[in-house]
Amino acid sequence: MKPVWIGGVASVAMMVSLFALAQPAWGGSTKCTMKYSLAGWSAGYSTASGSGTVKCDNGQSARVSLQAS
C-alpha cells in the first residue's frame, strides 16, 4: 500500500503547487467602455434596438446587440 499512498501525496502536492502559482482572476480591476448606436425609439411603442462594441484596457473587446423596451 505504500506506493499508492506516496502517489496520492505526490498528486496532492502537485495540485497545491499549481494553485499557488496560478494568478487569481480577481487580481486587478479591468476598466471597460461601451460605444453604441440606438435607433427606433418612439413614444407609442417605447422600444429601440442597436449595436455596439465593448472594449477593455486588457485588450479584450466584444460586439454587443442592444434591445430597450
Residue pairs with C-beta under 8 A, 6 or more apart in sequence:
30 56
30 57
30 58
31 56
31 57
32 54
32 55
32 56
32 57
33 54
33 55
34 52
34 53
34 54
34 55
34 64
35 52
35 53
35 55
36 50
36 51
36 52
36 53
36 64
36 66
37 50
37 51
37 52
38 48
38 49
38 50
38 66
38 68
39 48
39 49
39 50
40 47
40 48
40 49
40 50
41 47
41 48
41 68
46 69
47 67
47 68
47 69
48 66
48 67
48 68
48 69
49 65
49 66
49 67
49 68
50 65
50 66
51 63
51 64
51 65
51 66
52 63
52 64
52 66
53 61
53 62
53 63
53 64
54 61
54 62
54 64
55 61
